[in-house]
Amino acid sequence: MGSTYFTGEEWELRSDRKYIDKLKKEYAKKVDEKKAILGVSEDIFNQIPFIADANEQVNTMLVGLENKNREGGKIDRQLADDKLLEVNEMMKLPSELADELFAAPLVNDVEKSMMFAEHYLRKADGIKYSLYELFADDYDKLQESLANGTFDAEVILSQKDEYSESTRSAIAALINQDLALPQLPITSTTQRTIRLMDSVFIGRLRAALHEAAGSYLTQYEKEPFIMNEKLLYSLDETIEIMEEMEKTLVAARQNQWLGHVVEGTMINLLEMILQGSTIEEFKSSDGSISEVHRNAWKQLASLGPDSGLGVIMAKVVEEMEESDWKRSELYSSLDDWRVYEAYSLAVEGNLEHFGMKPLKEMYDDLTFRLPNDQFNVEIENLFNEFSDAYDRDVLKNVHPLLILDLYYYANDKEDSVMMWHLTEPASREASLDEYETNDWVKEIALLDVTDSIRYNPSLIMDDGHKVLVPIEFERNGKMYYNVWMTYAKDQVWQVEKIVIEEGEL
């Protein structure tokens, strides 16, 4: 019987192949463990965002290792082991994170408490909304039980003939992770709040975190998972929730994701209060705001000049009192974005920038014919003033058409710093240094081939977090592309996106 001989290099390659197979088995075992805890199908499990990210990273690593092994290269096992440990951390379920927190509380560490809150809530939301499709078969029955207050998770789990296996598996997964049921939109006016969230469990989380992180848990615990036409709490209870949330917003001013989560709920609660979508009667027989709502509005106004809600409601209450609580100009023009703007400025400590005038009324419809000598002089002066120190106060409430022209004027002057400052932050992925060094390229001089540009306030759009308006470019009697502008929190217009129709240039 013959023997097979391998060179040292061949043995090493063979050993590396076995090592790669070992990594695959270890990861597959970890996936099976997590999937078994949740009790959901492989397809649903892989849809959970943090699981999908982990899968992608592991697969990318394994493909790279296999390619290197195939090409005869030596793989870095330490690097691969470290990556697998990192991915294992990514795959931790909310229940595992909670156990770690209970073992090592963060009561005295505000920064780590905020980081935990974000990490935990991102994972919790990822699981909840990935399971949502499992309720499809029993959607109507769930709606009915939620609406009439008979929903009972434990009962549903035992009713195999009444509810599908997918529904029961989803509810079981939510229970074992102490998570609330995803929102099921209904139009009932019921005031009963039904959640799977265990208040004792939330109390343990709250007790293990710094108090500044508390209102994120309040937001998570109190936000109803059903859509109601009315608030689920009394005005007094709702305002208490809003006040607690505001304290955390200020404490977490650097955490944009958590801030948006809470701000969204805050705006929704305020809108429902102002629209009278509450348990209490909204108006009196003479058409004026009812006494209970007047007191609630005054309570919000009393939050003071450092509160976004306080600033808005103080003005609303002042105008309401002048009209015997029948009308207010600001109240009638208030929208999502106005509240969001005030709240964001309050969190940043810049409420002095908040203006009460509705955005659509700030500027009239305006068209600039090009070239325009007066326009050019104004742009040159603005360029010189802003380029001195790039102080954004110089640009506060400057017309968006002038900001756009300033952007292209800076392009002509090859002032990359100014162009970076005039670009909406979410649209500029690079830092200023990276942009100047690697990313900046001179753009096409679009205004040189344009007959006119137009600002039309009727086209303003509000997506709840920012205001956008397209600047229309016209040539030869027709609009051939536009530039989307955004209105920043400090009341400066910025360039977000340039859209050019294919073949137009």
LUMZAGU-402622 format. One line per 4 residues: number of its first residue (from 1); their letters; for each residue x, y, z of N, C-alpha, C. Coordinates in steps of 0.1 Angstrom, whole numbers, m for minus. Atoms other than C-alpha are relative to their C-alpha. Layout:
% residues N
NUM) a) X,Y,Z,X,Y,Z,X,Y,Z | ...
//
This chain:
% residues 505
1) mgst) 8,m12,0,0,0,0,9,12,0 | m8,m12,2,15,33,m11,m3,11,11 | 2,m12,m9,20,64,11,m1,13,m8 | 2,m13,6,10,99,3,9,10,8
5) yftg) m9,m9,m7,37,125,10,m4,15,m4 | 3,m15,2,31,163,14,12,8,4 | m10,m10,m3,55,191,14,m5,8,12 | 4,m9,m12,55,215,44,m10,10,m5
9) eewe) 10,m10,5,37,240,23,m14,m6,m3 | 13,7,3,11,215,12,m7,m4,13 | 6,2,m13,5,205,48,m6,12,6 | 6,m13,m6,0,241,58,m13,4,m7
13) lrsd) 12,m4,8,m25,247,30,m12,m10,5 | 10,9,m4,m43,215,40,m6,3,14 | 4,m4,m14,m43,226,77,m9,12,0 | 8,m12,1,m57,260,67,m14,m3,m5
17) rkyi) 14,4,5,m86,243,48,m8,m5,11 | 7,5,m11,m95,224,79,m4,11,10 | 3,m12,m9,m93,256,99,m12,7,m5 | 11,m7,6,m117,273,75,m13,m8,2
21) dklk) 12,8,m3,m141,244,78,m4,0,14 | 3,m1,m15,m139,246,116,m7,13,3 | 7,m13,m2,m148,283,114,m14,0,m4 | 13,1,5,m178,275,93,m9,m7,10
25) keya) 8,8,m9,m190,249,117,m3,8,13 | 2,m8,m12,m185,272,147,m11,11,m2 | 10,m11,3,m205,300,131,m14,m6,m2 | 13,6,2,m233,276,120,m6,m4,13
29) kkvd) 5,4,m14,m235,263,156,m6,12,7 | 4,m12,m7,m238,298,169,m13,5,m6 | 12,m4,6,m265,306,144,m12,m9,5 | 11,9,m5,m285,275,154,m4,3,14
33) ekka) 3,m3,m14,m282,284,190,m10,12,1 | 9,m13,m1,m297,320,185,m13,m3,m6 | 12,3,7,m323,307,161,m9,m8,9 | 8,8,m9,m334,281,187,m6,8,11
37) ilgv) 5,m9,m10,m338,308,213,m12,7,m4 | 11,m8,6,m361,328,191,m11,m9,m4 | 10,9,5,m379,298,177,m7,4,m13 | 6,m4,12,m384,312,143,8,m7,m12
41) sedi) m6,7,11,m376,299,108,13,7,m4 | m13,m5,4,m342,304,92,m2,13,m9 | 2,m12,9,m356,329,66,m3,12,9 | 3,m11,m9,m371,351,93,12,4,8
45) fnqi) m12,m3,m8,m340,348,115,10,8,m8 | m10,m7,8,m318,359,87,m4,14,m5 | 5,m14,4,m340,390,80,3,10,11 | m3,m9,m12,m332,404,115,13,8,m4
49) pfia) m11,m8,4,m309,434,107,14,m4,5 | m13,3,m5,m281,426,131,5,m14,m3 | m4,14,5,m281,389,121,4,1,m14 | m4,m1,15,m280,398,84,14,7,m1
53) dane) m14,m6,0,m250,421,91,11,m10,4 | m9,10,m5,m233,393,110,3,m10,m11 | m2,10,11,m239,368,82,8,6,m12 | m7,m6,11,m226,392,56,15,1,3
57) qvnt) m14,m2,m4,m194,399,75,7,m13,1 | m6,13,m1,m187,362,82,2,m6,m14 | m1,6,13,m194,352,46,11,7,m8 | m11,m8,7,m171,380,33,13,m5,5
61) mlvg) m12,5,m6,m144,368,57,4,m14,m6 | m2,14,4,m148,331,47,4,0,m15 | m4,0,14,m147,339,10,14,5,m2 | m14,m5,0,m115,359,15,10,m11,4
65) lenk) m9,10,m4,m99,331,34,1,m12,m10 | 0,11,9,m109,304,9,8,4,m13 | m7,m4,12,m96,325,m20,15,0,2 | m14,0,m3,m63,330,m3,6,m14,1
69) nreg) m5,14,m1,m60,293,5,1,m6,m13 | 0,6,14,m68,284,m31,12,5,m8 | m11,m6,7,m41,308,m43,13,m4,6 | m12,5,m6,m16,291,m20,6,10,11
73) gkid) m5,m9,m10,m13,320,5,m3,m5,14 | 1,3,m14,m10,318,42,m11,9,7 | 11,m8,m6,m41,329,62,4,4,14 | m3,m5,m13,m40,350,93,m11,m5,10
77) rqla) 10,6,m9,m58,328,119,m4,9,12 | 3,m9,m11,m55,354,147,m10,10,m4 | 10,m11,5,m73,380,126,m13,m6,m2 | 13,6,3,m100,355,116,m7,m3,14
81) ddkl) 6,3,m14,m105,344,153,m6,13,6 | 5,m13,m5,m108,381,163,m13,4,m7 | 12,m4,7,m133,387,136,m12,m8,4 | 11,9,m5,m154,357,147,m5,5,13
85) levn) 4,m5,m13,m154,371,182,m9,12,m1 | 8,m12,3,m166,404,169,m14,m2,m5 | 13,4,5,m194,388,150,m9,m6,10 | 7,6,m11,m204,368,180,m7,11,9
89) emmk) 6,m11,m7,m209,401,198,m11,6,m7 | 11,m5,8,m230,414,170,m12,m8,1 | 12,9,0,m253,384,172,m7,m1,13 | 6,1,m13,m261,388,209,m15,5,m1
93) lpse) 14,m4,m1,m299,390,215,m2,9,11 | 3,m9,m10,m315,416,236,0,m6,14 | 0,7,m13,m320,391,264,14,m2,6 | m14,2,m4,m283,384,265,7,13,4
97) lade) m5,m13,m4,m275,421,266,m5,4,14 | 6,m3,m13,m299,425,295,7,m7,11 | m7,8,m10,m282,397,314,13,6,4 | m14,m6,m2,m248,413,309,m2,13,8
101) lfaa) 2,m12,m8,m262,446,322,m3,m2,14 | 4,3,m14,m278,431,353,13,m5,8 | m12,5,m6,m244,414,360,10,12,3 | m9,m11,m1,m225,447,356,m8,13,m3
105) plvn) 9,m12,2,m249,477,361,9,13,m4 | m7,m12,5,m240,511,345,m6,13,7 | 7,m10,m6,m258,533,370,8,13,1 | m9,m12,m2,m228,557,374,7,5,m13
109) dvek) m7,m3,13,m218,559,337,m10,4,m10 | 10,m5,9,m240,581,316,3,m3,m14 | m4,3,14,m221,576,284,m2,m15,m4 | 2,14,3,m221,538,286,m15,m4,1
113) smmf) 15,3,m1,m258,538,297,m7,4,m13 | 6,m4,13,m267,558,265,4,m10,m11 | m4,10,10,m246,534,244,m8,m13,1 | 7,13,m2,m263,504,259,m15,2,m4
117) aehy) 14,m3,4,m298,520,254,m1,m1,m15 | 1,1,15,m291,525,217,2,m14,m5 | m3,13,5,m276,491,212,m12,m9,3 | 11,9,m4,m304,473,231,m13,3,m9
121) lrka) 12,m4,7,m332,493,214,1,m3,m15 | m2,3,14,m318,489,179,m2,m15,m2 | 2,14,1,m317,451,184,m14,m4,2 | 14,3,m3,m351,450,200,m9,4,m12
125) dgik) 8,m4,12,m366,470,171,2,m9,m12 | m3,9,11,m348,448,146,m8,m13,0 | 8,12,m2,m364,417,160,m15,2,m2 | 14,m2,0,m398,431,165,m6,1,m14
129) ysly) 5,m3,13,m402,444,130,3,m11,m11 | m3,12,8,m386,413,114,m10,m11,1 | 11,10,m2,m413,392,130,m13,4,m4 | 13,m5,3,m441,414,119,m8,m8,m11
133) elfa) 7,7,11,m449,394,87,m6,m13,5 | 5,13,m6,m455,363,109,m15,2,5 | 14,m2,m5,m488,379,121,m10,1,m11 | 9,m2,12,m502,382,86,m13,m9,0
137) ddyd) 11,9,1,m524,351,88,m12,3,10 | 9,m2,m11,m541,363,120,m2,15,3 | 0,m15,m2,m540,401,115,m13,5,5 | 14,m5,m4,m578,407,117,m3,m4,14
141) klqe) 4,5,m13,m582,385,148,8,8,11 | m8,m8,m9,m553,403,165,m5,14,2 | 5,m14,m1,m567,437,156,m12,0,9 | 13,0,m8,m601,427,171,3,m2,15
145) slan) m3,3,m14,m586,413,203,7,12,7 | m6,m12,m5,m564,444,207,m10,11,2 | 10,m11,m1,m593,467,201,m10,m1,11 | 10,2,m11,m617,451,226,6,m3,13
149) gtfd) m6,2,m13,m591,446,253,1,m15,4 | 0,14,m4,m591,408,252,13,m7,m3 | m12,6,4,m556,402,239,8,m5,12 | m7,7,m10,m537,377,260,10,m9,m6
153) aevi) m11,8,7,m503,364,248,0,m14,3 | m1,14,m5,m503,333,269,m12,m8,m5 | 11,7,5,m538,324,258,2,m3,m15 | m2,2,15,m529,328,221,10,m11,m2
157) lsqk) m10,11,2,m499,305,225,m7,m14,2 | 7,12,m2,m523,278,237,m11,m4,m10 | 11,2,9,m549,282,210,5,m4,m14 | m6,5,13,m534,261,182,m11,0,m11
161) deys) 11,1,10,m568,258,164,m4,14,m4 | 5,m14,3,m574,296,165,11,8,m7 | m11,m8,5,m540,310,157,10,m8,m7 | m10,7,8,m514,300,131,13,m3,8
165) estr) m13,3,m7,m481,285,141,9,11,m2 | m9,m11,2,m463,315,126,m3,11,10 | 4,m10,m9,m483,339,148,5,m4,14 | m3,5,m13,m477,318,179,16,0,2
169) saia) m15,0,m1,m439,314,171,5,15,2 | m4,m14,m2,m436,352,168,m3,5,14 | 4,m5,m14,m454,359,201,9,m7,10 | m10,7,m9,m432,333,218,13,6,0
173) alin) m13,m6,2,m401,349,204,0,14,7 | 0,m13,m7,m412,383,217,0,m2,15 | 0,2,m14,m420,369,251,13,m4,6 | m13,4,m6,m387,352,256,11,11,m1
177) qdla) m10,m12,0,m369,385,247,m6,12,7 | 6,m11,m8,m392,406,269,m3,12,m9 | 2,m11,10,m402,426,238,m15,3,m2 | 14,m4,3,m434,445,229,m4,m5,m14
181) lpql) 5,4,13,m456,434,201,1,12,m10 | 0,m11,10,m451,454,168,m13,7,m1 | 12,m8,2,m476,481,160,m9,m7,m10 | 10,5,9,m508,468,145,m10,11,m2
185) pits) 9,m12,2,m527,498,130,m15,m3,0 | 14,1,m1,m563,500,140,m7,13,2 | 6,m13,m1,m589,527,142,m9,1,12 | 8,0,m12,m604,518,175,3,12,9
189) ttqr) m2,m11,m10,m609,545,202,3,m5,14 | m3,6,m13,m601,521,230,11,7,7 | m11,m6,m7,m580,535,257,9,m10,8 | m7,10,m7,m567,502,270,14,m2,m7
193) tirl) m14,2,5,m529,498,266,4,m15,3 | m4,14,m2,m519,462,260,13,m3,m6 | m13,3,4,m483,452,258,5,m13,5 | m6,12,m5,m462,421,261,12,4,9
197) mdsv) m11,m5,m8,m435,443,278,m3,m2,14 | 1,2,m14,m430,432,313,5,12,8 | m5,m12,m7,m429,463,335,10,m3,11 | m10,4,m9,m409,444,361,14,0,m6
201) figr) m12,1,8,m383,437,335,5,14,m4 | m4,m13,4,m382,473,323,5,7,13 | m5,m6,m13,m378,484,360,14,m5,3 | m14,5,m2,m347,462,362,10,6,m9
205) lraa) m8,m7,9,m333,477,331,3,14,5 | m1,m14,m4,m340,512,343,9,1,13 | m8,m1,m12,m324,505,377,15,m3,m2 | m14,3,3,m292,492,361,7,10,m9
209) lhea) m6,m11,9,m287,523,339,0,13,7 | 0,m14,m5,m279,559,346,m14,6,m2 | 14,m5,1,m311,579,352,m2,8,m13 | 1,m8,12,m304,600,321,m5,m8,m12
213) agsy) 5,9,11,m312,569,299,m14,m4,2 | 13,5,m3,m345,564,316,m11,2,m10 | 12,m3,8,m368,581,292,1,m8,m14 | 0,9,12,m356,559,263,m8,m12,3
217) ltqy) 7,12,m4,m370,530,282,m15,4,2 | 13,m5,m1,m401,551,289,m7,0,m14 | 4,0,14,m404,557,252,m4,m14,m5 | 1,13,5,m400,521,245,m12,m8,7
221) ekep) 10,7,m8,m424,509,272,m14,6,m2 | 13,m7,0,m451,536,268,m6,1,m14 | 5,m2,14,m453,539,230,m9,m12,m3 | 9,11,2,m484,519,221,4,m8,m13
225) fimn) m2,7,12,m480,491,196,m12,m1,m9 | 12,m1,9,m514,498,182,m2,15,m3 | 2,m14,4,m523,530,163,m15,3,5 | 13,m5,m5,m552,548,181,m3,14,m5
229) ekll) 4,m14,4,m572,578,172,2,10,12 | m1,m9,m12,m568,591,207,12,m5,9 | m11,3,m9,m540,592,233,m5,m12,9 | 3,11,m9,m538,561,255,1,4,15
233) ysld) m2,m4,m14,m531,581,286,m7,14,2 | 6,m13,m3,m546,611,303,9,11,m4 | m8,m11,3,m533,646,295,12,1,10 | m11,m1,m10,m514,647,328,10,m10,m1
237) etie) m10,11,2,m498,613,323,8,2,m12 | m7,m2,13,m489,622,287,11,11,2 | m10,m11,m2,m472,654,298,11,m4,9 | m10,5,m8,m453,637,325,10,m8,m9
241) imee) m9,7,9,m439,613,298,8,9,m8 | m7,m10,8,m430,642,276,11,7,7 | m10,m7,m8,m412,660,303,12,m9,3 | m11,9,m3,m391,630,312,8,m2,m13
245) mekt) m7,1,13,m383,625,275,9,12,m3 | m8,m12,3,m371,661,272,13,0,8 | m12,0,m8,m347,657,300,11,m9,m6 | m9,9,6,m331,627,283,5,5,m14
249) lvaa) m4,m6,13,m330,645,249,12,10,2 | m11,m9,m3,m308,672,265,12,m7,4 | m11,7,m5,m286,647,282,7,m8,m11 | m6,8,11,m281,627,250,1,8,m13
253) rqnq) 1,m9,12,m277,656,226,10,m5,m11 | m9,5,10,m248,638,209,m5,m13,m7 | 5,13,6,m268,606,201,m11,3,m9 | 11,m3,10,m287,613,169,m10,m10,m1
257) wlgh) 10,11,2,m303,579,166,m11,0,11 | 9,0,m12,m318,579,201,m8,12,0 | 7,m12,0,m327,615,198,m11,0,m10 | 10,1,10,m347,609,166,m12,m9,5
261) vveg) 10,9,m4,m365,580,182,m9,7,10 | 9,m7,m10,m377,601,212,m7,12,m6 | 6,m11,6,m383,632,191,m12,m4,m8 | 11,4,8,m406,613,168,m12,m3,9
265) tmin) 11,2,m10,m427,602,198,m5,13,5 | 3,m13,m6,m426,637,213,m9,7,m10 | 8,m7,10,m439,652,181,m14,m5,m2 | 12,6,2,m466,627,177,m10,3,12
269) llem) 8,m3,m12,m478,632,213,m5,14,0 | 4,m14,1,m478,670,209,m11,2,m10 | 10,m2,10,m498,668,177,m14,m5,5 | 12,5,m4,m524,646,193,m6,9,11
273) ilqg) 5,m9,m11,m527,670,223,m6,12,m7 | 4,m12,6,m530,700,200,m13,m2,m9 | 12,3,8,m556,683,178,m12,m5,8 | 11,5,m8,m577,672,207,m2,m15,m1
277) stie) 2,15,1,m571,635,201,4,m6,13 | m2,4,m14,m573,628,238,m12,m6,6 | 12,5,m7,m595,611,263,m9,11,4 | 8,m11,m5,m606,644,276,m7,8,m11
281) efks) 7,m8,10,m631,667,258,8,12,m4 | m9,m10,5,m613,691,235,m6,14,1 | 5,m14,1,m636,721,231,m13,1,9 | 12,m4,m8,m663,738,252,m12,3,m10
285) sdgs) 11,m2,8,m698,745,239,1,13,m9 | m1,m12,8,m688,780,227,11,0,m10 | m10,2,10,m660,766,205,14,3,5 | m14,m3,m6,m631,776,228,6,m13,5
289) isev) m7,12,m5,m605,751,240,m5,m2,14 | 6,4,m13,m618,732,271,10,4,11 | m8,m4,m11,m605,740,305,11,m10,3 | m11,10,m2,m586,707,309,11,1,m10
293) hrna) m10,m2,10,m568,713,276,8,13,2 | m7,m12,m3,m560,749,285,10,m2,11 | m9,3,m11,m544,737,317,12,m8,m5 | m11,8,5,m524,711,298,9,8,m9
297) wkql) m8,m8,9,m512,736,272,8,10,8 | m8,m9,m9,m502,760,300,11,m7,7 | m10,8,m7,m483,732,317,12,m2,m10 | m11,1,10,m463,726,284,7,13,m1
301) aslg) m6,m14,2,m457,764,281,9,3,12 | m8,m3,m12,m443,764,317,13,m7,0 | m12,6,1,m415,742,306,12,9,m2 | m10,m11,0,m396,774,300,7,3,m13
305) pdsg) m7,m4,12,m374,791,274,11,m9,m5 | m10,9,4,m349,763,273,m6,m13,m6 | 7,12,5,m375,738,261,m6,3,m13 | 6,m2,13,m385,734,225,m15,1,1
309) lgvi) 15,0,m2,m421,726,236,m4,13,7 | 3,m11,m8,m420,754,261,m1,13,m9 | 0,m11,8,m411,780,235,m12,1,m10 | 11,1,9,m437,769,210,m13,3,8
313) makv) 13,m1,m7,m465,765,236,m2,13,7 | 1,m13,m6,m457,798,253,m7,10,m9 | 6,m9,10,m465,816,221,m14,m4,m4 | 14,4,3,m496,795,213,m9,4,12
317) veem) 9,m4,m11,m510,801,248,m2,15,1 | 2,m15,0,m503,838,246,m10,4,m11 | 9,m3,10,m522,840,213,m14,m5,3 | 13,5,m4,m550,818,226,m7,8,11
321) eesd) 6,m8,m11,m555,839,257,m5,13,m5 | 5,m12,6,m558,870,235,m13,m1,m7 | 13,2,7,m587,854,217,m10,m8,8 | 8,8,m8,m604,838,246,0,m15,m3
325) wkrs) m3,14,3,m589,805,237,m8,m6,m12 | 7,4,13,m605,803,202,10,m1,m12 | m9,1,12,m576,808,178,15,5,4 | m14,m4,m1,m538,812,175,6,m1,m14
329) elys) m7,1,14,m518,820,143,10,m11,0 | m10,11,0,m489,798,153,m6,m14,1 | 6,13,m2,m512,770,164,m6,m5,m14 | 6,4,12,m530,770,130,11,m3,m11
333) sldd) m10,3,10,m497,769,111,11,m10,4 | m10,9,m5,m478,744,132,0,m13,m7 | m1,13,6,m466,712,115,11,m8,6 | m10,9,m5,m443,683,122,14,6,1
337) wrvy) m13,m5,1,m412,700,110,3,12,9 | m2,m12,m9,m417,732,130,2,m5,14 | m2,5,m13,m420,712,162,14,m7,1 | m14,6,0,m389,691,152,11,10,0
341) eays) m11,m10,1,m369,722,144,2,6,14 | m1,m6,m13,m377,738,178,6,m10,10 | m5,9,m10,m370,706,197,15,m3,m3 | m14,3,3,m337,700,179,9,12,4
345) lave) m7,m12,m4,m326,736,185,1,0,16 | m1,0,m14,m335,732,222,10,m10,5 | m10,10,m4,m314,700,225,14,6,m2 | m13,m5,3,m285,719,209,3,13,8
349) gnle) m2,m13,m7,m290,750,231,0,12,m9 | 0,m11,10,m297,772,201,m14,5,m3 | 14,m4,2,m334,781,206,m1,15,m5 | 1,m13,5,m326,817,198,m1,1,m15
353) hfgm) 1,1,15,m324,806,161,m15,m3,m4 | 14,4,4,m361,795,162,m8,12,m4 | 9,m11,4,m384,817,142,m15,m5,m1 | 14,4,m1,m422,816,146,m7,0,m14
357) kplk) 7,m1,13,m431,824,110,1,m13,m8 | 0,12,8,m442,794,89,10,1,m12 | m10,0,10,m415,784,64,m5,4,m14 | 6,m3,13,m438,786,34,m3,15,m2
361) emyd) 3,m14,1,m445,822,42,13,9,1 | m13,m8,m2,m408,833,46,4,6,m13 | m4,m5,13,m403,838,8,m11,m2,m9 | 9,1,11,m425,845,m21,6,m8,m11
365) dltf) m4,6,12,m424,826,m54,10,10,m7 | m10,m9,6,m392,840,m71,7,m7,m11 | m8,5,11,m375,835,m104,11,10,m4 | m11,m8,5,m341,848,m114,3,m3,m14
369) rlpn) m5,2,13,m333,853,m150,15,1,0 | m14,0,1,m297,846,m159,5,3,m14 | m8,m6,m11,m272,862,m162,m8,12,6 | 6,m10,m7,m282,888,m137,10,8,8
373) dqfn) m11,m7,m6,m258,916,m128,m2,3,15 | 3,m3,m14,m275,926,m95,2,m12,8 | m2,13,m7,m276,890,m85,15,m3,2 | m14,3,m1,m239,886,m93,7,8,11
377) veie) m6,m8,m10,m229,915,m71,m3,m5,14 | 4,5,m13,m249,902,m42,7,m13,4 | m7,12,m2,m233,868,m46,14,2,4 | m14,m3,m2,m198,882,m47,2,5,14
381) nlfn) m1,m6,m13,m204,902,m15,m3,m11,11 | 3,11,m9,m219,871,2,12,m10,1 | m12,9,1,m189,850,m9,11,6,9 | m11,m6,m8,m164,875,6,m3,0,15
385) efsd) 3,m1,m14,m183,878,38,0,m14,7 | 0,14,m6,m188,840,44,13,m6,0 | m14,6,1,m153,830,32,9,5,11 | m9,m6,m10,m138,852,59,2,m9,12
389) aydr) m2,9,m11,m145,827,87,m10,m12,m1 | 10,10,1,m172,804,74,m10,m1,11 | 10,m2,m10,m196,817,100,m14,m2,m5 | 13,3,6,m230,802,93,m11,11,3
393) dvlk) 10,m11,m3,m248,831,109,m1,10,m11 | 1,m9,12,m239,851,78,m10,m5,m10 | 9,6,10,m261,827,58,m14,m2,6 | 13,3,m7,m291,826,83,m11,7,m8
397) nvhp) 12,m4,7,m323,829,63,3,8,m13 | m3,m4,14,m305,839,31,m8,m8,m10 | 9,6,9,m328,831,2,7,m13,m6 | m6,12,5,m322,795,m11,6,2,m14
401) llil) m6,m2,14,m316,808,m47,14,6,2 | m13,m6,m2,m287,829,m34,10,m10,6 | m9,11,m5,m273,799,m15,5,m9,m11 | m4,9,11,m274,778,m46,10,7,m9
405) dlyy) m9,m7,9,m257,805,m67,14,1,7 | m13,m1,m8,m231,809,m39,8,m13,m1 | m7,13,2,m224,772,m42,7,m1,m13 | m6,1,13,m217,774,m79,11,11,m1
409) yand) m11,m11,0,m197,807,m74,12,m6,7 | m12,6,m7,m175,788,m49,6,m11,m8 | m5,10,10,m172,760,m75,9,7,m10 | m9,m8,10,m159,786,m100,13,4,6
413) keds) m12,m5,m7,m135,799,m74,8,m12,5 | m6,12,m6,m125,763,m65,2,1,15 | 0,m1,m15,m133,770,m29,m7,m12,6 | 6,13,m4,m138,734,m18,m5,1,15
417) vmmw) 5,m2,m14,m142,745,19,m14,5,0 | 13,m6,0,m171,767,11,m11,m10,m5 | 10,10,5,m188,740,m10,m3,m11,10 | 3,10,m10,m184,715,18,m10,6,11
421) hlte) 8,m6,m9,m200,739,42,m15,3,m5 | 13,m3,6,m229,746,18,m7,m13,m4 | 6,13,3,m237,708,14,m6,m5,12 | 8,6,m12,m263,691,36,9,m11,6
425) pasr) m9,10,m6,m243,670,61,m2,m14,m4 | 3,14,4,m260,637,53,5,m3,m14 | m4,2,14,m250,642,17,15,0,m2 | m15,m1,1,m213,647,24,6,m10,9
429) easl) m5,11,m8,m198,614,36,14,3,5 | m14,m3,m4,m163,628,38,1,11,10 | m4,m12,m8,m148,650,65,5,11,m8 | m5,m12,8,m136,684,55,14,m3,m6
433) deye) m14,3,4,m100,672,53,0,m10,m12 | 1,10,11,m110,641,32,m5,6,m12 | 7,m6,11,m132,662,10,10,9,m8 | m10,m8,6,m104,687,3,11,m8,m7
437) tndw) m12,8,5,m77,661,m2,m4,m10,m11 | 3,11,9,m95,633,m21,m13,1,m8 | 14,1,6,m132,639,m29,m4,12,m9 | 5,m11,8,m135,674,m43,4,0,m14
441) vkei) m2,m2,14,m138,678,m80,m8,12,m5 | 8,m12,5,m149,709,m99,m12,m5,m8 | 13,4,6,m185,706,m110,m2,7,m13 | 4,m7,12,m201,715,m143,m6,14,3
445) alld) 5,m14,m3,m209,753,m144,m14,0,m5 | 13,2,5,m246,746,m147,m7,14,m2 | 7,m13,1,m257,782,m142,3,7,m13 | m4,m6,12,m238,792,m173,m8,m5,m12
449) vtds) 8,6,11,m261,770,m195,m15,0,4 | 14,m1,m5,m294,780,m177,m6,13,m2 | 7,m13,3,m319,807,m187,m5,6,13 | 5,m5,m13,m335,810,m152,m1,m11,10
453) iryn) 2,9,m11,m338,794,m118,m12,5,8 | 12,m4,m7,m370,794,m97,m2,m7,13 | 4,5,m13,m380,790,m61,m15,0,1 | 15,0,m1,m416,779,m56,m4,m6,14
457) psli) 3,5,m14,m427,777,m19,m11,m11,0 | 11,10,0,m457,755,m29,6,m14,m2 | m6,13,2,m432,727,m37,8,m5,13 | m7,4,m13,m418,726,m1,m6,m13,5
461) mddg) 4,13,m5,m419,691,13,6,m2,14 | m5,3,m13,m416,680,49,m1,m15,3 | 0,14,m2,m406,645,57,0,m4,15 | 1,3,m15,m409,649,95,13,3,7
465) hkvl) m13,m3,m6,m372,655,100,8,11,m7 | m6,m12,7,m362,681,74,m9,5,m11 | 8,m6,10,m377,704,49,9,1,m13 | m7,0,13,m368,701,12,m8,8,m10
469) vpie) 6,m7,11,m375,723,m18,9,m2,m13 | m8,0,12,m364,718,m54,1,14,m7 | m2,m12,7,m349,747,m72,m1,m4,m15 | 2,4,14,m361,745,m108,9,8,m10
473) fern) m9,m6,10,m337,752,m137,m7,m1,m14 | 7,m1,13,m352,763,m170,10,3,m11 | m8,m3,12,m336,763,m205,m9,m2,m12 | 8,1,12,m353,770,m238,m15,m3,3
477) gkmy) 15,0,m3,m387,773,m221,m4,m13,7 | 4,12,m8,m386,740,m202,9,m3,12 | m8,3,m12,m374,728,m168,7,m13,m3 | m8,12,4,m346,703,m174,7,m6,11
481) ynvw) m5,7,m12,m333,696,m139,m2,8,12 | 2,m8,m12,m335,707,m103,11,m4,10 | m9,3,m11,m314,709,m72,m8,0,13 | 8,1,m13,m329,698,m39,8,7,11
485) mtya) m6,m8,m11,m322,722,m11,m7,m4,13 | 5,3,m13,m327,715,26,1,12,9 | 0,m11,m9,m335,739,54,6,m5,13 | m6,5,m12,m311,733,83,m6,5,13
489) kdqv) 5,m4,m13,m318,736,120,4,14,4 | m5,m13,m3,m298,768,122,m5,11,m10 | 6,m8,9,m320,783,95,9,5,m12 | m8,m2,12,m295,780,67,m3,m10,m10
493) wqve) 3,10,11,m304,765,33,13,m6,m4 | m12,8,5,m280,738,20,m4,m8,m12 | 2,8,12,m276,719,m12,1,m15,4 | 0,14,m4,m286,683,m8,3,m9,m12
497) kivi) m2,9,12,m289,667,m43,m3,7,m13 | 2,m6,14,m285,677,m79,m5,m11,m9 | 6,10,9,m307,659,m103,0,5,m14 | m1,m4,14,m299,662,m140,m6,m11,m9
501) eege) 6,10,9,m321,645,m166,10,m5,m10 | m10,6,9,m301,621,m187,m1,6,m14 | 0,m5,14,m290,635,m220,m2,15,m1 | 3,m14,1,m298,671,m210,13,9,m2
505) l) m13,m8,1,m261,683,m208,10,m6,m10
//
